[in-house]
Amino acid sequence: MKLLKFYLPSLLFILATGLLSAKETFFNGKDLSGWSAEDMSYWSVQNGGIVGTKGDQKIQGNQFLWYDKKVNDFKLTLKVKQIPFAANAGIQFRSKRENNGHAVGYQADIGKGWWGSLYHEHGRKILAKNKDKEGKNLKPEKWNKYEILTVGHRIWLAINGKITVALRDPIGELEGQISLQVHGGMPQKVIYQDLTLERNPQVKMLGMNEAELNKILKLAPKGRN
């Protein structure tokens, strides 16, 4: 009992300040257990990665593969490869899955001219654009590391070790689902691999602490763009 009284205040402090992070089995690398889609024919697991494609056929509308559990504060790290480079995809988070198959909410964008930008799907559209317009930090049709950190109304995106978005969005969603997208249009193949989800993460990224990350935050636009 004495030991419990000694440790309890410290434990409560850790829980209250969100310092007790937890990783979970987000994707088992073998099958799509815990994930679902309106049309599962677009999705498969190959060589330990999640693949979105219809072969040489066009993608009929935006297709989303949804992680069944909701998230609020989290850090997501993964690798993404997209072929061809001209195609488009994205990672939805804190999003709502509608009955018509649409996603509503944040999207960490993927695609030529869009990698590393923050989009609000079926809502406010572009919230923050990656300033690397020429894509100098990207590896076309090769693996690119994507990181998403969101705590409260603060969002940071990074690609290949460089922050592309740092945004404070006071009117944004605080909870929702994660989904992976393959965009409607041209035949394409997008592969998501080495997915790691950490809930209630510490606010640190790429060697930067919370104060340094807060310093680079910008305020999100309120209206549609």
Summary of the structure (lengths in Angstrom):
residues: 225
radius of gyration: 18.0
end to end distance: 58.3
largest distance: 66.8
contacts: 690
relative contact order: 0.23
helix: 11%
strand: 47%
